[in-house]
Every structure is written in C-alpha cells, then in structure tokens.
Amino acid sequence: MRHLNLLPTTARFLAVFLVVTTASSAVICQETGKPPSQSEGQNEDSSVHNLQKQMLELKSMLEEMRNEILRSRKEAIELRQELEATRQELSSSAQPRRPANRGEEGQAEGNAQAPLNHSTEQTIKTLVEDQQLTAAKVEELHQTKVESGSKYPVRLSGLVLLNLLSNKGTTDNLDFPSLALFASSGNSGGSFGGSLRQSLLGLEVFGPDLRGAKVNADLQFDFAGGFPYAPDGVTFGLLRLRTGVLRVAWPNTTVVAGQDAPFFSPLSPSSIASLAVPAFSYAGNLWNWTPQVRVEHRFNVTENSGFILQGGILDPLTGDLPTAQFLRMPQAGEASRQPAYAARIAWSHHVFGHDLILGIGSYYSRQNWGFQRMVDGWAGTADWTLPLSFRWELSGEFYRGRSIGGLGGGIGRSALFNGPITDPATQVHGLNSIGGWSQLKFRQTEKFEWNASFGQDNALARDLSYFLSPVSQQGYFAASLARNRSALLNFIYHPRSNLLFSTEYRRLQTFSVTGTRATAEQISLNTGVLF
C-alpha cells in the first residue's frame, strides 16, 4: 500500500517543479536589458503560445494522475474490505464451542487453537495449488495459441498418421492403392513399406457474425502431393491442398463456397488406411475435391425428423491429366463455358441414438472435346445411412451415370476415342458406367468399431465394345479397363480422444475388356495422434 501513498506527493512535487521552471523562464525573459525588436516580439509571442500549450498539457497530465490516484485508492479500499471479510470468516470458522464446565475450559481453548491453525494451513495450501494450476493453464494457453493477422481466432488441427503396409500382387500405388495391375516380368509379386504422407494438417478460422449468420472457414492439407526427384524422395511427401471452404450459416440455411467433396455423393467408407484418396475411389465411390458453390436449407417435419435441400454449381472436371506442370489449360468440361450443376434432397430421422438418412441426388455437365464434339455428362445418385440398432449400422451409395471420370466414375474415364484427340475425324464417345458401395458397421464399444465394406465400378460393355481397340488413350487409367472391385475389413480403436489404432485388410480385383483379371491384397497397421 506504500506506493499508493507516494503518488500524491510525487504529483505535487512534479507540479511545483514545472511551475517553478516555467516562472523562472518567464522572469529571465522579463529581465533582458534591451527592448524587444519586432522579430524578438514574434519570438516572445511564440514562446507565450508554447507556454500556454505546455500548461494545458500539464493540466491534462495532472488530471490523469488524479484519476489514477482515485482508482488506486478505490482498489485499496476494496482489498482492505476483502481482507477483513476473510479474517472474519476464518475467525468464525475457528471459534470454539462453549465448554460444559470450568474443567473443560482449558482443553477447549487448546482444541480451538488446533482447528484455527489447521484451517489456515489448509487455506494456504489450497491457494498455492490454485495458483499452480492457473499458471499451468496460462502456460498451456500460451503454447497452443495460434497467432492470426486479424482479430478473429484461428485453430490449428491435424493428424500425425503412420501407415505400415504389406502388399501381395501389383497395385497402382504402394500405400493407398485403388487398382490391381497385371504383374510384369521380373516383378517380386509383393512389397512392404511405411508412409507418413497421409498425415493431415488443418486450419480453421472463426469469422464475424454477418446479419445473424456465423462465418467460418477452414483449409485441409496432406503430404500426398508427389515426391521430389531426389535420392529416397519417396519419403519427402509434398504438401497438397485437399479442401478449403467458406461457410456462412444461418439457423436453417448455409452457403458454402470453396473446394470440397461432392455434396450429392457425401459418404465414404470408414478407413484410416486410405485418407489421401477415399476408400473405394474408382470402385463405386464418386468423389473429387471440386471447386463449388452450394446452398443448403434445412427444415424440420417433426421434432426428430426433417429434410435438407442442397443445390449448387461445380467446376466441370473430366479427369484429364494436366497438359503442363505450371500452366492450367481448360479441360473438356471447362471448355464448354458453363459450370456443372448438381442437387440433392435427403430425409433424416433420429433412431437408436443415431441419424437415419436417405438421400437422392443428380449431376449434369456439358463437355466440349474440341471441333464441336459435345458430350453430355450426367449422374443420378442415392445414399443411405441406416442404424439397425444402437450398435449396428448399414451405409452406402449407388450411382448411374455417363462421362463422369472427373468424379471417379467409369474408373476415372469420361470418354473413349477411336483416334488422336487432335484429329477432327476422331470420334468421341461418352462412357456409361454404374457402381456403388455398401458398408456394415458394428460399434462394439464407444471406442472400438468394426467395418466390412464392398464396392464396384463397372463400365458398360456396349461402350467398350464400340471402341474395343482404341488407338488413343485419354486420361490416367487404361481405356481397356472394364470393372474394378474392392473389399475391406478393418477395426478402428480410440483408446483416447486424440489417439487411434487401426488394422485393415483390403482386396482388389481389376478386370479388362478381354476378361483377364488382376488381383492384389494389402494388410496395413495404422497409428495416429490427433492434435
């Protein structure tokens, strides 16, 4: 409390010092021997003006000091009152009961002193523990805080994931395969490896309220963007953009803009072994992280059920390979000069402690393959999530479409050709396909679940027969592929909220148009830590 009593003295000393200094300066100016000239008179007017300005500043400073002194006195009074209340509380809690007779008086005084000392020690111990806990929380907050260039909070999240895997047969990709390939001469018939490139990194931004709507945005990355051309470069996975969306959400309506999974095909099988590319991609699971803008509206029918309507436009991707590494050229869908269109309606009902969801969707895109060779791409979709009981659940998707290689349909192919695409005489034929997948989930406990899934993508034989021996291949996957199947069995265990383990067995079968079949199997052990 001593520093509070020194403030008025310091203020008075400062004020007296400034006044004396100012007066001395004025006396010195008055004691000059010669009458002031015109320039000196102007200087004197300027000095008087500066003196008045300084006096005003001094007055403002003194007023601020006065207010600070008043606040300090108020705080001191409040502290004294709290201290007095604490003393009275301790005294009342330690007051001894009245002894029954004179002989018990001495013993009562001793017993009263013991609770008082014990209560004081306990209070001090509790305060020390609270102080240590508060310090730990402050330190934790300081360590986990993510600085932002704006005033809005930012949250960092992610998953450090290690995949150990053993493959039997030949696959298109070692760590997260989608197709089985025919073995070449000299092939060992299998492989073993490990990977950390399916680890995830995310940023979430919480923006302002906009006319009753909450604004937020997020970005998701992984390290499956390829490898540098360097010794052992397969362990230096490159950062890759997955999704990034901006959401403006009202109570029943949401506007979403960014790059996201196709909203008319919203599900994917549960798999920790396949995060860089969703499980059953090119085996019945339509997916692609596509730039899009969509609107969602929800309305309730009853307390436990309701509908959701979704509609939007998307980048009309066709699954083509980029023609250049650093320059982006339009694909056939983008060359049509119009977006792709999609819509979905779904009904939900709460049952067995989970949401039963049934949805149907549609998709359309116009494609220009050059020289006015136009193709219409379209798809009809259905998705379901059916809780069979509290522990059992059946989910899946089905589609029928044409020229939807940009979504993984038709094993990643949108069209077939009977010659070079640069030749105006080459015919372009949109590839029809049909596929889907389904999964049975068993939640053994809250932390342990089993998943069994099967999926297939099938290109229609009449289209493949039309171009049985294509001269030119357009896209990443061979034009001769007719059907691709995939099946998996896994368990996922969460011993802690930020720790997970998983083991998965996967079998792949890929068929060509001539009837030949390639088979591959994979067993993986997966360990991850979320942050």
Secondary structure as UniProt FT lines:
FT   HELIX           2..30
FT   HELIX           38..93
FT   HELIX           102..104
FT   HELIX           105..144
FT   STRAND          154..168
FT   STRAND          170..171
FT   STRAND          180..181
FT   TURN            185..186
FT   STRAND          190..195
FT   TURN            197..198
FT   STRAND          200..210
FT   TURN            211..212
FT   STRAND          213..222
FT   TURN            231..232
FT   HELIX           233..235
FT   STRAND          240..249
FT   STRAND          253..260
FT   TURN            263..264
FT   TURN            275..280
FT   TURN            282..284
FT   STRAND          290..302
FT   TURN            303..304
FT   STRAND          305..314
FT   TURN            332..333
FT   HELIX           334..336
FT   STRAND          340..351
FT   TURN            352..353
FT   STRAND          354..368
FT   TURN            371..372
FT   STRAND          374..387
FT   STRAND          392..402
FT   HELIX           405..407
FT   HELIX           409..412
FT   STRAND          415..417
FT   TURN            421..422
FT   TURN            424..425
FT   STRAND          428..430
FT   STRAND          432..443
FT   STRAND          448..459
FT   HELIX           461..466
FT   TURN            479..480
FT   STRAND          481..496
FT   TURN            497..498
FT   STRAND          499..512
FT   TURN            513..514
FT   STRAND          517..530
//
